[in-house]
């Protein structure tokens, strides 16, 4: 039987077992309590439950007499309202909090890719 010191020396990961289905409920309770203490905790929890908020879009005004139909485009950072900036900040904080519970090798893979297809 391995002692705690032996398992640490062997390199076992001691992070919360958030990806083990049987331990999910206890992890969910701990992470929810942690998030409640953060600024914008409700927005962060909403991100975790529903996924990231869509990037705000804007359609530039169409010039008079123009037959060109303008497509919506993503807003620039300078065009964000205070509410959109707060939501974006909460989304980023939620990603950081969730990444803290991942094993190092999974976190390295996520840091090297932009989309799930690349993994």
Jmol script that loads the backbone (N, CA, C; Angstrom):
load data "model"
ATOM      1  N   UNK A   1       0.841  -1.175   0.000  1.00  0.00           N
ATOM      2  CA  UNK A   1       0.000   0.000   0.000  1.00  0.00           C
ATOM      3  C   UNK A   1       0.893   1.248   0.000  1.00  0.00           C
ATOM      4  N   UNK A   2       0.620   2.185  -0.862  1.00  0.00           N
ATOM      5  CA  UNK A   2       1.442   3.384  -0.984  1.00  0.00           C
ATOM      6  C   UNK A   2       1.033   4.405   0.064  1.00  0.00           C
ATOM      7  N   UNK A   3       2.018   5.020   0.682  1.00  0.00           N
ATOM      8  CA  UNK A   3       1.728   6.081   1.639  1.00  0.00           C
ATOM      9  C   UNK A   3       1.551   7.385   0.880  1.00  0.00           C
ATOM     10  N   UNK A   4       1.090   8.377   1.588  1.00  0.00           N
ATOM     11  CA  UNK A   4       0.865   9.681   0.977  1.00  0.00           C
ATOM     12  C   UNK A   4       2.168  10.254   0.431  1.00  0.00           C
ATOM     13  N   UNK A   5       3.268  10.082   1.155  1.00  0.00           N
ATOM     14  CA  UNK A   5       4.558  10.594   0.694  1.00  0.00           C
ATOM     15  C   UNK A   5       5.004   9.893  -0.586  1.00  0.00           C
ATOM     16  N   UNK A   6       4.749   8.576  -0.665  1.00  0.00           N
ATOM     17  CA  UNK A   6       5.152   7.831  -1.852  1.00  0.00           C
ATOM     18  C   UNK A   6       4.355   8.261  -3.078  1.00  0.00           C
ATOM     19  N   UNK A   7       3.063   8.519  -2.899  1.00  0.00           N
ATOM     20  CA  UNK A   7       2.255   8.930  -4.048  1.00  0.00           C
ATOM     21  C   UNK A   7       2.671  10.307  -4.533  1.00  0.00           C
ATOM     22  N   UNK A   8       3.043  11.187  -3.610  1.00  0.00           N
ATOM     23  CA  UNK A   8       3.508  12.515  -4.014  1.00  0.00           C
ATOM     24  C   UNK A   8       4.823  12.411  -4.760  1.00  0.00           C
ATOM     25  N   UNK A   9       5.699  11.541  -4.291  1.00  0.00           N
ATOM     26  CA  UNK A   9       6.992  11.366  -4.938  1.00  0.00           C
ATOM     27  C   UNK A   9       6.841  10.732  -6.315  1.00  0.00           C
ATOM     28  N   UNK A  10       5.824   9.900  -6.475  1.00  0.00           N
ATOM     29  CA  UNK A  10       5.607   9.227  -7.756  1.00  0.00           C
ATOM     30  C   UNK A  10       4.986  10.162  -8.778  1.00  0.00           C
ATOM     31  N   UNK A  11       4.537  11.348  -8.349  1.00  0.00           N
ATOM     32  CA  UNK A  11       4.009  12.327  -9.286  1.00  0.00           C
ATOM     33  C   UNK A  11       2.507  12.296  -9.459  1.00  0.00           C
ATOM     34  N   UNK A  12       1.771  11.730  -8.530  1.00  0.00           N
ATOM     35  CA  UNK A  12       0.320  11.741  -8.641  1.00  0.00           C
ATOM     36  C   UNK A  12      -0.189  13.162  -8.532  1.00  0.00           C
ATOM     37  N   UNK A  13      -1.248  13.442  -9.250  1.00  0.00           N
ATOM     38  CA  UNK A  13      -1.835  14.772  -9.237  1.00  0.00           C
ATOM     39  C   UNK A  13      -2.770  14.889  -8.045  1.00  0.00           C
ATOM     40  N   UNK A  14      -2.634  15.954  -7.258  1.00  0.00           N
ATOM     41  CA  UNK A  14      -3.465  16.127  -6.072  1.00  0.00           C
ATOM     42  C   UNK A  14      -4.512  17.211  -6.266  1.00  0.00           C
ATOM     43  N   UNK A  15      -4.800  17.571  -7.478  1.00  0.00           N
ATOM     44  CA  UNK A  15      -5.810  18.591  -7.749  1.00  0.00           C
ATOM     45  C   UNK A  15      -7.207  18.015  -7.549  1.00  0.00           C
ATOM     46  N   UNK A  16      -8.228  18.886  -7.434  1.00  0.00           N
ATOM     47  CA  UNK A  16      -9.592  18.381  -7.260  1.00  0.00           C
ATOM     48  C   UNK A  16      -9.992  17.470  -8.419  1.00  0.00           C
ATOM     49  N   UNK A  17     -10.655  16.363  -8.133  1.00  0.00           N
ATOM     50  CA  UNK A  17     -11.021  15.401  -9.180  1.00  0.00           C
ATOM     51  C   UNK A  17     -12.271  15.834  -9.933  1.00  0.00           C
ATOM     52  N   UNK A  18     -12.202  16.992 -10.598  1.00  0.00           N
ATOM     53  CA  UNK A  18     -13.394  17.533 -11.241  1.00  0.00           C
ATOM     54  C   UNK A  18     -13.824  16.735 -12.464  1.00  0.00           C
ATOM     55  N   UNK A  19     -12.952  15.959 -13.047  1.00  0.00           N
ATOM     56  CA  UNK A  19     -13.312  15.227 -14.248  1.00  0.00           C
ATOM     57  C   UNK A  19     -13.763  13.803 -13.949  1.00  0.00           C
ATOM     58  N   UNK A  20     -13.747  13.403 -12.672  1.00  0.00           N
ATOM     59  CA  UNK A  20     -14.226  12.084 -12.286  1.00  0.00           C
ATOM     60  C   UNK A  20     -15.710  12.219 -11.975  1.00  0.00           C
ATOM     61  N   UNK A  21     -16.547  11.498 -12.714  1.00  0.00           N
ATOM     62  CA  UNK A  21     -17.993  11.689 -12.611  1.00  0.00           C
ATOM     63  C   UNK A  21     -18.520  11.488 -11.196  1.00  0.00           C
ATOM     64  N   UNK A  22     -17.992  10.520 -10.466  1.00  0.00           N
ATOM     65  CA  UNK A  22     -18.500  10.252  -9.119  1.00  0.00           C
ATOM     66  C   UNK A  22     -18.164  11.381  -8.142  1.00  0.00           C
ATOM     67  N   UNK A  23     -17.162  12.181  -8.426  1.00  0.00           N
ATOM     68  CA  UNK A  23     -16.767  13.277  -7.546  1.00  0.00           C
ATOM     69  C   UNK A  23     -17.282  14.635  -8.023  1.00  0.00           C
ATOM     70  N   UNK A  24     -18.087  14.661  -9.070  1.00  0.00           N
ATOM     71  CA  UNK A  24     -18.499  15.930  -9.659  1.00  0.00           C
ATOM     72  C   UNK A  24     -19.324  16.776  -8.699  1.00  0.00           C
ATOM     73  N   UNK A  25     -20.275  16.173  -7.974  1.00  0.00           N
ATOM     74  CA  UNK A  25     -21.138  16.965  -7.094  1.00  0.00           C
ATOM     75  C   UNK A  25     -20.350  17.663  -5.998  1.00  0.00           C
ATOM     76  N   UNK A  26     -19.399  16.978  -5.388  1.00  0.00           N
ATOM     77  CA  UNK A  26     -18.610  17.630  -4.339  1.00  0.00           C
ATOM     78  C   UNK A  26     -17.744  18.741  -4.940  1.00  0.00           C
ATOM     79  N   UNK A  27     -17.204  18.510  -6.141  1.00  0.00           N
ATOM     80  CA  UNK A  27     -16.412  19.551  -6.799  1.00  0.00           C
ATOM     81  C   UNK A  27     -17.284  20.752  -7.129  1.00  0.00           C
ATOM     82  N   UNK A  28     -18.506  20.499  -7.606  1.00  0.00           N
ATOM     83  CA  UNK A  28     -19.425  21.576  -7.979  1.00  0.00           C
ATOM     84  C   UNK A  28     -19.751  22.446  -6.763  1.00  0.00           C
ATOM     85  N   UNK A  29     -19.974  21.826  -5.618  1.00  0.00           N
ATOM     86  CA  UNK A  29     -20.278  22.581  -4.402  1.00  0.00           C
ATOM     87  C   UNK A  29     -19.081  23.440  -3.997  1.00  0.00           C
ATOM     88  N   UNK A  30     -17.876  22.874  -4.040  1.00  0.00           N
ATOM     89  CA  UNK A  30     -16.679  23.631  -3.653  1.00  0.00           C
ATOM     90  C   UNK A  30     -16.422  24.799  -4.597  1.00  0.00           C
ATOM     91  N   UNK A  31     -16.539  24.562  -5.889  1.00  0.00           N
ATOM     92  CA  UNK A  31     -16.254  25.628  -6.852  1.00  0.00           C
ATOM     93  C   UNK A  31     -17.323  26.722  -6.777  1.00  0.00           C
ATOM     94  N   UNK A  32     -18.579  26.339  -6.505  1.00  0.00           N
ATOM     95  CA  UNK A  32     -19.656  27.328  -6.381  1.00  0.00           C
ATOM     96  C   UNK A  32     -19.412  28.222  -5.168  1.00  0.00           C
ATOM     97  N   UNK A  33     -18.993  27.646  -4.056  1.00  0.00           N
ATOM     98  CA  UNK A  33     -18.692  28.444  -2.866  1.00  0.00           C
ATOM     99  C   UNK A  33     -17.510  29.379  -3.132  1.00  0.00           C
ATOM    100  N   UNK A  34     -16.515  28.905  -3.846  1.00  0.00           N
ATOM    101  CA  UNK A  34     -15.350  29.727  -4.176  1.00  0.00           C
ATOM    102  C   UNK A  34     -15.750  30.908  -5.062  1.00  0.00           C
ATOM    103  N   UNK A  35     -16.592  30.640  -6.042  1.00  0.00           N
ATOM    104  CA  UNK A  35     -16.999  31.677  -6.994  1.00  0.00           C
ATOM    105  C   UNK A  35     -17.882  32.725  -6.333  1.00  0.00           C
ATOM    106  N   UNK A  36     -18.714  32.316  -5.367  1.00  0.00           N
ATOM    107  CA  UNK A  36     -19.590  33.281  -4.698  1.00  0.00           C
ATOM    108  C   UNK A  36     -18.794  34.406  -4.048  1.00  0.00           C
ATOM    109  N   UNK A  37     -17.574  34.131  -3.642  1.00  0.00           N
ATOM    110  CA  UNK A  37     -16.752  35.152  -3.005  1.00  0.00           C
ATOM    111  C   UNK A  37     -16.030  36.068  -3.978  1.00  0.00           C
ATOM    112  N   UNK A  38     -16.109  35.795  -5.262  1.00  0.00           N
ATOM    113  CA  UNK A  38     -15.420  36.599  -6.271  1.00  0.00           C
ATOM    114  C   UNK A  38     -16.298  37.770  -6.712  1.00  0.00           C
ATOM    115  N   UNK A  39     -15.667  38.888  -7.135  1.00  0.00           N
ATOM    116  CA  UNK A  39     -16.460  39.957  -7.752  1.00  0.00           C
ATOM    117  C   UNK A  39     -17.131  39.418  -9.018  1.00  0.00           C
ATOM    118  N   UNK A  40     -18.350  39.789  -9.262  1.00  0.00           N
ATOM    119  CA  UNK A  40     -19.139  39.335 -10.415  1.00  0.00           C
ATOM    120  C   UNK A  40     -19.347  37.822 -10.369  1.00  0.00           C
ATOM    121  N   UNK A  41     -19.515  37.290  -9.164  1.00  0.00           N
ATOM    122  CA  UNK A  41     -19.673  35.850  -8.984  1.00  0.00           C
ATOM    123  C   UNK A  41     -20.851  35.264  -9.744  1.00  0.00           C
ATOM    124  N   UNK A  42     -21.971  36.001  -9.815  1.00  0.00           N
ATOM    125  CA  UNK A  42     -23.146  35.491 -10.539  1.00  0.00           C
ATOM    126  C   UNK A  42     -22.857  35.352 -12.029  1.00  0.00           C
ATOM    127  N   UNK A  43     -22.157  36.317 -12.597  1.00  0.00           N
ATOM    128  CA  UNK A  43     -21.814  36.235 -14.019  1.00  0.00           C
ATOM    129  C   UNK A  43     -20.841  35.092 -14.283  1.00  0.00           C
ATOM    130  N   UNK A  44     -19.904  34.883 -13.360  1.00  0.00           N
ATOM    131  CA  UNK A  44     -18.943  33.790 -13.522  1.00  0.00           C
ATOM    132  C   UNK A  44     -19.668  32.456 -13.471  1.00  0.00           C
ATOM    133  N   UNK A  45     -20.591  32.297 -12.512  1.00  0.00           N
ATOM    134  CA  UNK A  45     -21.335  31.033 -12.403  1.00  0.00           C
ATOM    135  C   UNK A  45     -22.210  30.820 -13.640  1.00  0.00           C
ATOM    136  N   UNK A  46     -22.779  31.898 -14.172  1.00  0.00           N
ATOM    137  CA  UNK A  46     -23.596  31.787 -15.391  1.00  0.00           C
ATOM    138  C   UNK A  46     -22.740  31.293 -16.553  1.00  0.00           C
ATOM    139  N   UNK A  47     -21.506  31.769 -16.647  1.00  0.00           N
ATOM    140  CA  UNK A  47     -20.595  31.314 -17.697  1.00  0.00           C
ATOM    141  C   UNK A  47     -20.353  29.816 -17.572  1.00  0.00           C
ATOM    142  N   UNK A  48     -20.121  29.351 -16.350  1.00  0.00           N
ATOM    143  CA  UNK A  48     -19.847  27.928 -16.131  1.00  0.00           C
ATOM    144  C   UNK A  48     -21.064  27.089 -16.494  1.00  0.00           C
ATOM    145  N   UNK A  49     -22.253  27.554 -16.165  1.00  0.00           N
ATOM    146  CA  UNK A  49     -23.469  26.793 -16.437  1.00  0.00           C
ATOM    147  C   UNK A  49     -23.873  26.839 -17.912  1.00  0.00           C
ATOM    148  N   UNK A  50     -23.771  28.020 -18.535  1.00  0.00           N
ATOM    149  CA  UNK A  50     -24.324  28.218 -19.881  1.00  0.00           C
ATOM    150  C   UNK A  50     -23.278  28.374 -20.975  1.00  0.00           C
ATOM    151  N   UNK A  51     -22.010  28.469 -20.623  1.00  0.00           N
ATOM    152  CA  UNK A  51     -20.981  28.697 -21.625  1.00  0.00           C
ATOM    153  C   UNK A  51     -20.727  30.188 -21.795  1.00  0.00           C
ATOM    154  N   UNK A  52     -19.759  30.538 -22.626  1.00  0.00           N
ATOM    155  CA  UNK A  52     -19.406  31.951 -22.780  1.00  0.00           C
ATOM    156  C   UNK A  52     -20.523  32.744 -23.443  1.00  0.00           C
ATOM    157  N   UNK A  53     -20.597  34.011 -23.075  1.00  0.00           N
ATOM    158  CA  UNK A  53     -21.578  34.874 -23.722  1.00  0.00           C
ATOM    159  C   UNK A  53     -21.088  35.165 -25.137  1.00  0.00           C
ATOM    160  N   UNK A  54     -22.020  35.303 -26.088  1.00  0.00           N
ATOM    161  CA  UNK A  54     -21.586  35.564 -27.465  1.00  0.00           C
ATOM    162  C   UNK A  54     -20.897  36.925 -27.569  1.00  0.00           C
ATOM    163  N   UNK A  55     -19.933  36.993 -28.467  1.00  0.00           N
ATOM    164  CA  UNK A  55     -19.221  38.256 -28.669  1.00  0.00           C
ATOM    165  C   UNK A  55     -20.210  39.276 -29.233  1.00  0.00           C
ATOM    166  N   UNK A  56     -20.285  40.480 -28.649  1.00  0.00           N
ATOM    167  CA  UNK A  56     -21.224  41.486 -29.143  1.00  0.00           C
ATOM    168  C   UNK A  56     -20.962  41.838 -30.608  1.00  0.00           C
ATOM    169  N   UNK A  57     -22.044  41.970 -31.369  1.00  0.00           N
ATOM    170  CA  UNK A  57     -21.955  42.301 -32.792  1.00  0.00           C
ATOM    171  C   UNK A  57     -22.546  43.690 -33.016  1.00  0.00           C
ATOM    172  N   UNK A  58     -22.121  44.314 -34.103  1.00  0.00           N
ATOM    173  CA  UNK A  58     -22.626  45.635 -34.474  1.00  0.00           C
ATOM    174  C   UNK A  58     -22.719  45.699 -35.994  1.00  0.00           C
ATOM    175  N   UNK A  59     -23.716  46.417 -36.491  1.00  0.00           N
ATOM    176  CA  UNK A  59     -23.837  46.662 -37.926  1.00  0.00           C
ATOM    177  C   UNK A  59     -23.650  48.156 -38.147  1.00  0.00           C
ATOM    178  N   UNK A  60     -22.682  48.495 -38.969  1.00  0.00           N
ATOM    179  CA  UNK A  60     -22.437  49.899 -39.268  1.00  0.00           C
ATOM    180  C   UNK A  60     -23.621  50.464 -40.043  1.00  0.00           C
ATOM    181  N   UNK A  61     -23.927  51.759 -39.852  1.00  0.00           N
ATOM    182  CA  UNK A  61     -25.048  52.358 -40.583  1.00  0.00           C
ATOM    183  C   UNK A  61     -24.808  52.321 -42.096  1.00  0.00           C
ATOM    184  N   UNK A  62     -25.874  52.029 -42.836  1.00  0.00           N
ATOM    185  CA  UNK A  62     -25.774  51.942 -44.296  1.00  0.00           C
ATOM    186  C   UNK A  62     -25.902  53.349 -44.888  1.00  0.00           C
ATOM    187  N   UNK A  63     -24.995  53.724 -45.797  1.00  0.00           N
ATOM    188  CA  UNK A  63     -25.085  55.053 -46.413  1.00  0.00           C
ATOM    189  C   UNK A  63     -26.374  55.189 -47.234  1.00  0.00           C
ATOM    190  N   UNK A  64     -26.897  56.404 -47.313  1.00  0.00           N
ATOM    191  CA  UNK A  64     -28.123  56.681 -48.081  1.00  0.00           C
ATOM    192  C   UNK A  64     -27.925  56.320 -49.545  1.00  0.00           C
ATOM    193  N   UNK A  65     -28.879  55.610 -50.127  1.00  0.00           N
ATOM    194  CA  UNK A  65     -28.844  55.267 -51.537  1.00  0.00           C
ATOM    195  C   UNK A  65     -27.928  54.114 -51.882  1.00  0.00           C
ATOM    196  N   UNK A  66     -27.296  53.503 -50.918  1.00  0.00           N
ATOM    197  CA  UNK A  66     -26.383  52.392 -51.181  1.00  0.00           C
ATOM    198  C   UNK A  66     -27.167  51.093 -51.318  1.00  0.00           C
ATOM    199  N   UNK A  67     -26.765  50.262 -52.287  1.00  0.00           N
ATOM    200  CA  UNK A  67     -27.432  48.976 -52.479  1.00  0.00           C
ATOM    201  C   UNK A  67     -26.659  47.843 -51.799  1.00  0.00           C
ATOM    202  N   UNK A  68     -25.535  48.172 -51.203  1.00  0.00           N
ATOM    203  CA  UNK A  68     -24.712  47.166 -50.534  1.00  0.00           C
ATOM    204  C   UNK A  68     -25.316  46.859 -49.163  1.00  0.00           C
ATOM    205  N   UNK A  69     -25.522  45.583 -48.884  1.00  0.00           N
ATOM    206  CA  UNK A  69     -26.033  45.173 -47.582  1.00  0.00           C
ATOM    207  C   UNK A  69     -24.835  44.891 -46.681  1.00  0.00           C
ATOM    208  N   UNK A  70     -24.773  45.616 -45.579  1.00  0.00           N
ATOM    209  CA  UNK A  70     -23.646  45.455 -44.670  1.00  0.00           C
ATOM    210  C   UNK A  70     -23.903  44.303 -43.708  1.00  0.00           C
ATOM    211  N   UNK A  71     -22.891  43.492 -43.489  1.00  0.00           N
ATOM    212  CA  UNK A  71     -22.991  42.356 -42.580  1.00  0.00           C
ATOM    213  C   UNK A  71     -22.590  42.799 -41.171  1.00  0.00           C
ATOM    214  N   UNK A  72     -23.188  42.197 -40.164  1.00  0.00           N
ATOM    215  CA  UNK A  72     -22.754  42.519 -38.794  1.00  0.00           C
ATOM    216  C   UNK A  72     -21.298  42.109 -38.591  1.00  0.00           C
ATOM    217  N   UNK A  73     -20.603  42.845 -37.752  1.00  0.00           N
ATOM    218  CA  UNK A  73     -19.213  42.539 -37.442  1.00  0.00           C
ATOM    219  C   UNK A  73     -19.049  42.523 -35.933  1.00  0.00           C
ATOM    220  N   UNK A  74     -17.955  41.905 -35.480  1.00  0.00           N
ATOM    221  CA  UNK A  74     -17.674  41.886 -34.050  1.00  0.00           C
ATOM    222  C   UNK A  74     -17.302  43.290 -33.590  1.00  0.00           C
ATOM    223  N   UNK A  75     -17.774  43.647 -32.404  1.00  0.00           N
ATOM    224  CA  UNK A  75     -17.434  44.947 -31.843  1.00  0.00           C
ATOM    225  C   UNK A  75     -15.962  44.989 -31.470  1.00  0.00           C
ATOM    226  N   UNK A  76     -15.373  46.144 -31.629  1.00  0.00           N
ATOM    227  CA  UNK A  76     -14.018  46.370 -31.155  1.00  0.00           C
ATOM    228  C   UNK A  76     -14.070  46.606 -29.648  1.00  0.00           C
ATOM    229  N   UNK A  77     -12.967  46.398 -28.965  1.00  0.00           N
ATOM    230  CA  UNK A  77     -12.938  46.592 -27.515  1.00  0.00           C
ATOM    231  C   UNK A  77     -13.359  48.006 -27.130  1.00  0.00           C
ATOM    232  N   UNK A  78     -13.012  48.983 -27.935  1.00  0.00           N
ATOM    233  CA  UNK A  78     -13.354  50.371 -27.620  1.00  0.00           C
ATOM    234  C   UNK A  78     -14.850  50.644 -27.765  1.00  0.00           C
ATOM    235  N   UNK A  79     -15.587  49.772 -28.453  1.00  0.00           N
ATOM    236  CA  UNK A  79     -17.024  49.964 -28.663  1.00  0.00           C
ATOM    237  C   UNK A  79     -17.882  49.245 -27.618  1.00  0.00           C
ATOM    238  N   UNK A  80     -17.267  48.511 -26.703  1.00  0.00           N
ATOM    239  CA  UNK A  80     -18.014  47.775 -25.679  1.00  0.00           C
ATOM    240  C   UNK A  80     -18.635  48.739 -24.674  1.00  0.00           C
ATOM    241  N   UNK A  81     -19.836  48.403 -24.207  1.00  0.00           N
ATOM    242  CA  UNK A  81     -20.448  49.156 -23.118  1.00  0.00           C
ATOM    243  C   UNK A  81     -19.865  48.644 -21.798  1.00  0.00           C
ATOM    244  N   UNK A  82     -20.155  49.337 -20.708  1.00  0.00           N
ATOM    245  CA  UNK A  82     -19.656  48.896 -19.402  1.00  0.00           C
ATOM    246  C   UNK A  82     -20.184  47.506 -19.052  1.00  0.00           C
ATOM    247  N   UNK A  83     -21.447  47.236 -19.373  1.00  0.00           N
ATOM    248  CA  UNK A  83     -22.042  45.924 -19.084  1.00  0.00           C
ATOM    249  C   UNK A  83     -21.333  44.824 -19.875  1.00  0.00           C
ATOM    250  N   UNK A  84     -21.041  45.086 -21.149  1.00  0.00           N
ATOM    251  CA  UNK A  84     -20.351  44.093 -21.978  1.00  0.00           C
ATOM    252  C   UNK A  84     -18.922  43.860 -21.489  1.00  0.00           C
ATOM    253  N   UNK A  85     -18.257  44.927 -21.033  1.00  0.00           N
ATOM    254  CA  UNK A  85     -16.908  44.778 -20.473  1.00  0.00           C
ATOM    255  C   UNK A  85     -16.931  43.923 -19.212  1.00  0.00           C
ATOM    256  N   UNK A  86     -17.938  44.147 -18.358  1.00  0.00           N
ATOM    257  CA  UNK A  86     -18.069  43.365 -17.128  1.00  0.00           C
ATOM    258  C   UNK A  86     -18.320  41.904 -17.448  1.00  0.00           C
ATOM    259  N   UNK A  87     -19.184  41.630 -18.419  1.00  0.00           N
ATOM    260  CA  UNK A  87     -19.487  40.251 -18.813  1.00  0.00           C
ATOM    261  C   UNK A  87     -18.244  39.567 -19.384  1.00  0.00           C
ATOM    262  N   UNK A  88     -17.489  40.286 -20.196  1.00  0.00           N
ATOM    263  CA  UNK A  88     -16.258  39.737 -20.777  1.00  0.00           C
ATOM    264  C   UNK A  88     -15.231  39.423 -19.681  1.00  0.00           C
ATOM    265  N   UNK A  89     -15.130  40.310 -18.698  1.00  0.00           N
ATOM    266  CA  UNK A  89     -14.205  40.084 -17.594  1.00  0.00           C
ATOM    267  C   UNK A  89     -14.631  38.865 -16.768  1.00  0.00           C
ATOM    268  N   UNK A  90     -15.932  38.710 -16.538  1.00  0.00           N
ATOM    269  CA  UNK A  90     -16.435  37.556 -15.792  1.00  0.00           C
ATOM    270  C   UNK A  90     -16.185  36.263 -16.560  1.00  0.00           C
ATOM    271  N   UNK A  91     -16.346  36.280 -17.882  1.00  0.00           N
ATOM    272  CA  UNK A  91     -16.061  35.096 -18.700  1.00  0.00           C
ATOM    273  C   UNK A  91     -14.593  34.686 -18.560  1.00  0.00           C
ATOM    274  N   UNK A  92     -13.706  35.665 -18.595  1.00  0.00           N
ATOM    275  CA  UNK A  92     -12.276  35.381 -18.468  1.00  0.00           C
ATOM    276  C   UNK A  92     -11.957  34.820 -17.090  1.00  0.00           C
ATOM    277  N   UNK A  93     -12.549  35.401 -16.044  1.00  0.00           N
ATOM    278  CA  UNK A  93     -12.317  34.897 -14.691  1.00  0.00           C
ATOM    279  C   UNK A  93     -12.820  33.466 -14.545  1.00  0.00           C
ATOM    280  N   UNK A  94     -13.958  33.148 -15.153  1.00  0.00           N
ATOM    281  CA  UNK A  94     -14.499  31.788 -15.079  1.00  0.00           C
ATOM    282  C   UNK A  94     -13.555  30.796 -15.747  1.00  0.00           C
ATOM    283  N   UNK A  95     -13.009  31.159 -16.893  1.00  0.00           N
ATOM    284  CA  UNK A  95     -12.054  30.275 -17.570  1.00  0.00           C
ATOM    285  C   UNK A  95     -10.827  30.025 -16.697  1.00  0.00           C
ATOM    286  N   UNK A  96     -10.329  31.068 -16.053  1.00  0.00           N
ATOM    287  CA  UNK A  96      -9.151  30.929 -15.197  1.00  0.00           C
ATOM    288  C   UNK A  96      -9.456  30.021 -14.008  1.00  0.00           C
ATOM    289  N   UNK A  97     -10.615  30.205 -13.386  1.00  0.00           N
ATOM    290  CA  UNK A  97     -10.996  29.381 -12.235  1.00  0.00           C
ATOM    291  C   UNK A  97     -11.116  27.923 -12.641  1.00  0.00           C
ATOM    292  N   UNK A  98     -11.749  27.662 -13.774  1.00  0.00           N
ATOM    293  CA  UNK A  98     -11.906  26.277 -14.225  1.00  0.00           C
ATOM    294  C   UNK A  98     -10.562  25.648 -14.578  1.00  0.00           C
ATOM    295  N   UNK A  99      -9.675  26.426 -15.159  1.00  0.00           N
ATOM    296  CA  UNK A  99      -8.358  25.897 -15.525  1.00  0.00           C
ATOM    297  C   UNK A  99      -7.519  25.526 -14.308  1.00  0.00           C
ATOM    298  N   UNK A 100      -7.793  26.137 -13.153  1.00  0.00           N
ATOM    299  CA  UNK A 100      -7.024  25.832 -11.949  1.00  0.00           C
ATOM    300  C   UNK A 100      -7.217  24.384 -11.501  1.00  0.00           C
ATOM    301  N   UNK A 101      -8.348  23.778 -11.839  1.00  0.00           N
ATOM    302  CA  UNK A 101      -8.617  22.416 -11.415  1.00  0.00           C
ATOM    303  C   UNK A 101      -8.157  21.359 -12.392  1.00  0.00           C
ATOM    304  N   UNK A 102      -7.624  21.762 -13.537  1.00  0.00           N
ATOM    305  CA  UNK A 102      -7.207  20.788 -14.543  1.00  0.00           C
ATOM    306  C   UNK A 102      -5.801  20.273 -14.273  1.00  0.00           C
ATOM    307  N   UNK A 103      -5.542  19.014 -14.601  1.00  0.00           N
ATOM    308  CA  UNK A 103      -4.169  18.506 -14.509  1.00  0.00           C
ATOM    309  C   UNK A 103      -3.257  19.285 -15.461  1.00  0.00           C
ATOM    310  N   UNK A 104      -1.978  19.359 -15.141  1.00  0.00           N
ATOM    311  CA  UNK A 104      -1.018  20.169 -15.885  1.00  0.00           C
ATOM    312  C   UNK A 104      -0.959  19.791 -17.366  1.00  0.00           C
ATOM    313  N   UNK A 105      -0.967  18.500 -17.705  1.00  0.00           N
ATOM    314  CA  UNK A 105      -0.829  18.110 -19.116  1.00  0.00           C
ATOM    315  C   UNK A 105      -2.052  18.532 -19.936  1.00  0.00           C
ATOM    316  N   UNK A 106      -3.231  18.520 -19.344  1.00  0.00           N
ATOM    317  CA  UNK A 106      -4.428  18.978 -20.062  1.00  0.00           C
ATOM    318  C   UNK A 106      -4.383  20.495 -20.221  1.00  0.00           C
ATOM    319  N   UNK A 107      -3.964  21.199 -19.187  1.00  0.00           N
ATOM    320  CA  UNK A 107      -3.854  22.657 -19.258  1.00  0.00           C
ATOM    321  C   UNK A 107      -2.857  23.078 -20.334  1.00  0.00           C
ATOM    322  N   UNK A 108      -1.748  22.365 -20.460  1.00  0.00           N
ATOM    323  CA  UNK A 108      -0.761  22.677 -21.502  1.00  0.00           C
ATOM    324  C   UNK A 108      -1.361  22.512 -22.892  1.00  0.00           C
ATOM    325  N   UNK A 109      -2.151  21.468 -23.096  1.00  0.00           N
ATOM    326  CA  UNK A 109      -2.803  21.258 -24.394  1.00  0.00           C
ATOM    327  C   UNK A 109      -3.766  22.402 -24.687  1.00  0.00           C
ATOM    328  N   UNK A 110      -4.560  22.802 -23.692  1.00  0.00           N
ATOM    329  CA  UNK A 110      -5.524  23.887 -23.895  1.00  0.00           C
ATOM    330  C   UNK A 110      -4.828  25.207 -24.190  1.00  0.00           C
ATOM    331  N   UNK A 111      -3.700  25.460 -23.560  1.00  0.00           N
ATOM    332  CA  UNK A 111      -2.972  26.711 -23.782  1.00  0.00           C
ATOM    333  C   UNK A 111      -2.351  26.791 -25.168  1.00  0.00           C
ATOM    334  N   UNK A 112      -2.154  25.652 -25.821  1.00  0.00           N
ATOM    335  CA  UNK A 112      -1.512  25.632 -27.132  1.00  0.00           C
ATOM    336  C   UNK A 112      -2.513  25.607 -28.279  1.00  0.00           C
ATOM    337  N   UNK A 113      -3.808  25.599 -27.984  1.00  0.00           N
ATOM    338  CA  UNK A 113      -4.826  25.525 -29.032  1.00  0.00           C
ATOM    339  C   UNK A 113      -5.850  26.633 -28.864  1.00  0.00           C
ATOM    340  N   UNK A 114      -6.494  26.989 -29.980  1.00  0.00           N
ATOM    341  CA  UNK A 114      -7.552  27.999 -29.932  1.00  0.00           C
ATOM    342  C   UNK A 114      -8.937  27.382 -29.981  1.00  0.00           C
ATOM    343  N   UNK A 115      -9.079  26.250 -30.652  1.00  0.00           N
ATOM    344  CA  UNK A 115     -10.385  25.616 -30.784  1.00  0.00           C
ATOM    345  C   UNK A 115     -10.288  24.143 -30.404  1.00  0.00           C
ATOM    346  N   UNK A 116     -11.433  23.539 -30.128  1.00  0.00           N
ATOM    347  CA  UNK A 116     -11.467  22.121 -29.761  1.00  0.00           C
ATOM    348  C   UNK A 116     -11.045  21.239 -30.931  1.00  0.00           C
ATOM    349  N   UNK A 117     -11.269  21.687 -32.161  1.00  0.00           N
ATOM    350  CA  UNK A 117     -10.887  20.892 -33.329  1.00  0.00           C
ATOM    351  C   UNK A 117      -9.380  20.674 -33.390  1.00  0.00           C
ATOM    352  N   UNK A 118      -8.601  21.630 -32.898  1.00  0.00           N
ATOM    353  CA  UNK A 118      -7.146  21.519 -32.927  1.00  0.00           C
ATOM    354  C   UNK A 118      -6.636  20.450 -31.972  1.00  0.00           C
ATOM    355  N   UNK A 119      -7.410  20.124 -30.963  1.00  0.00           N
ATOM    356  CA  UNK A 119      -6.987  19.116 -29.983  1.00  0.00           C
ATOM    357  C   UNK A 119      -7.145  17.767 -30.610  1.00  0.00           C
TER     358      UNK A 119
END
end "model"
wireframe off; spacefill off
backbone 0.3
color backbone group
